[in-house]
Amino acid sequence: MRDNSNISLSQLSVSCHSCSLSELCLPRGLNEAELEELDGVVERKQSCERDASLYRGGDRLKAIYAVRSGSFKATITTSEGAEQVVGFYLPGELLGLDGFADQRHSCNVIALESATVCKLPYDDFENLCGQLPGLRRQLVHLVGREINNSNRMLLALGQMSAEERLATFLMSFSRRFGERGFSDTEFNLSMPRHDLANYLGVAVETVSRLFSRMQDEQVLAVERRQVRILDKNKLAQLAHDHCAGDDRPAVKAT
């Protein structure tokens, strides 16, 4: 297991045909010939600067995106103009599924840092789904997973205390870093504190207080955005294992 205590999310880059994260992305389950067909239509290395939008709510669905490096947040703008963060995305994870319902995106997707994505034009994707049973099965799997994640998010916001929400979030990030072959006990959070608070549905001051409490209890060590988990069992207890079996953060599909 590699240590990533000094590695930012922007360094978690993803290759394509020989992708080490293929089990987390669309290529999962594709054979060599099917993967070659998918590779033939994927446009790689579209860059996004920090705070740049990949797409906005209301935009027509033109493509599906796989995060290649860096990280993104997904937000929804309320009728009053307020912004609600509904998810954070890391390398190997898909963006754009929110446009499947009516061919228009419901979320805003914004880069948290300099990032790149692989772009799969939607028309090509539709054609490939008709030709490649493995790709179609993977899409069904991903949509089902997003529904489960949305249900977990409703549970978190409706039933958990603020401490349980933060612990669940940190356990989810720990798992996701581990899936990528990096340390699951020491990592950087690319989102600012106010975005994290918005996502968890608590005040920024509450997040700061909870981080301080977890440090005092020797559960975490926190320096700016770098988090080191000192007692993973205790953190899991604080989360009451609500994130057990979760293979993505509990967020709305984007």
N, C-alpha and C positions, 0 to 999 in steps of 0.2 A: 504494500500500500504506500503510495507516494504521499509525502507531506505537502500541503498547500497553504501553510500558514502565511506565506508571503506571496501568494499567487492571487491575482484578481480574477474576477469572472471573465474578463476580456482575454485571458490566456487559456481558457478552456475551449480551444478551437476544435472544429470537427472537420475531418476529411469527408470525402463523399463515397466513391465506389468501395473503398476499403475502410469505411467508417467504423471506428471502434464503438460508436454509440448506435449502431444500426438496430439494436434491440429496443431502443427508445424512440425510434423515428419510423417513417413510412417504409423503409426497406425491410423491416422485420418480416421474416418468413418468406421473402422472395428468393427464388433460385437464381442462379448466375445469369441465365438468359433474361429473366424478368428484370433483374437489376440493371442489366445493360440497357434495356428499353427505357427504364426510368431515368437512368443517367443521361440518355440521349435528349431528354426534354428539360432537364433541370438546369436553370440558370444560376450559376454559383457566384458567391462573393459580392452580392449587392451590399453596399456599405451604408451604415446609418451613424451619423454623429450623435453625440450625447444630446438628449432632449429633442431629437428629430423624430417625426412621426413616420412610422412605417405605413400606416393607414389610419383613417379617421372614421368615426361612426357616421353612417350614411353613405360612405364611399361604396361604389359598386364592387362586388367580388370579382377580382381579376386573377388572383393567384393564391396558392397556399405557400406558407413560408416555414422553413425549418431553421431554427437558430443555429448558426455556425460558430459564432463566437460572441462574447459579450452577454448582455441580458436586457430584458425588456419588462415594462409594466403594461398592464391592460387596465383601462379605466372606462367608466361610463359617466356621461354628463347628464345630470338630472334636469328636469324641466325648469328648475330655478337657477341652473347654471353651475351647481356644485359638482365637484369631481369625486367619484367613488372609485377607489382602486379595487379591482376584482381579481388580480392575479399578477404573478411574477414568473418570468420564463427564462430558462437556462439553455445552454447548448444541447442540441438533440431533441428539443421540444418544438411542437408545431404551433403556428399562429395562422389565423384565418378561418378556422372552423365556424366562427360566429356568423359568417356570411352565407352559410349553407341554407338557412331557413328561407330567405326571400331574395337571395343574391345581392344583399347589401350588408355591410358590416354594422354591427350594433355597438362595437367597442372602439375606443381609441387605443392604438398600440404605440408606445413611445420608448425609445432607447434610453436605458439608465446610464449608459456609458457608450463609448465607441464600440460598434457591434457590426457583425455581418450576418447575412442570411443566405440560404439557398432558396431560390424562387421556382415554384412549379406552376406555370400558367394553368388556370382552371380548365380551360378548354382541353388542353392536353391531358390534364388529370382525369377529366370525364372520359375521354377516349381510352386512356390506359385502364381505367376501372372496368371498362367493358371487355378489354382484352386480357387482363391479368387478374385471375381469381385471387391470387395472394394479396394483391394490393387492395382489392375490394374487401377481403376479410379483415385486413389490417385497419382499414378505415372504420369498419363496423366496431372493431375492438376499441379504437381511439374515441369514437363518439360515445360508446358505452362507458368508457373510463371517465370521460368528462362529465357525464350525468352523475356518476357515483361521486365525483369530486364536488360537484355542485351540492349534492345532498349533504356531504360532510361539512361544507362551508355553512349551510343552513344550521346544522347541528352546532357548529362552533359559535356562531353569532347568537343563536337562540338559547343555548343551554349552558355554555361554558363560562366560567369566570374569566376575567382579564388575564390572570396568571395562566390558566389552562390554555387560553388562546395563544399566548406567546410561546409557551412550552411546546404546544402542538406544531406551531409554525417552525420553531427551531429544530424539532425532531424531523419534520418533513424536509427541511433544507439539508440536514445531516444525511438523511437517506439519499437524497438526490446527488449530493457531492460524492457519496460513497459509490453510487451506481456508475459514476464517471471515472472511478479509479483513484480519486483523490481522498484526502483525509476527511473522515466523517466527524471529526471532533475539533477541527480548527479550520475556519474559513472566514472569508470576508462577505459581508452583506452589501450589495451594491446600491440598495435603495436608501434614500435619506430617511431619517427617523420619522418625519411627518407622513411619508408614504406608508411606512410600516404601521403606524398608528391608524391611519385611515383604513387600511386593509383589515386590521383587526377590530375596527369599530370602537377604539378607545382614544383617550386624549394622549397627546405627545408626552405630557408630564407623567401619565400612567405608565407608558412604555419605559421611560427613563427610570421611574421608581422601581419597576419590576426588574429591570436589568440590575439595578443597584442591590435589590434584595437578593436576587439569585447569586450575585457576587458575594454578598455577605454570608450567604449560606453555603458557599463553596461549590455551587452548582456550575457556575460559569466564571470565566475571566473575560472582561470586555474592555477593549481599547479602541475608541472611535468606532469604526465599523467592523473591526476584527473580533470574532467571537471564538473562544476556546471552551469547549465543553469539558469540565473537570469531573463531573459525576453524571454519566449518561443514564444510569439506572434511576437516579433521583429525578432527572429531567423527564424521563419517560413516566415516572410516577406522577409528576406534576401535570403531565398531559393526559393522565389516566388512560394511556394507550389508545386515544382516539384516532391517532394517525397510523395505528398498526395495519399493515397490509396496504397502505397507501403508496402508489407508485408515481404520484404526481401531487402537487399541492392541491388542497381542496379549494378549487377556484372555478369560476364560471368559464365555459368554453370560449376561447377567443381565436 
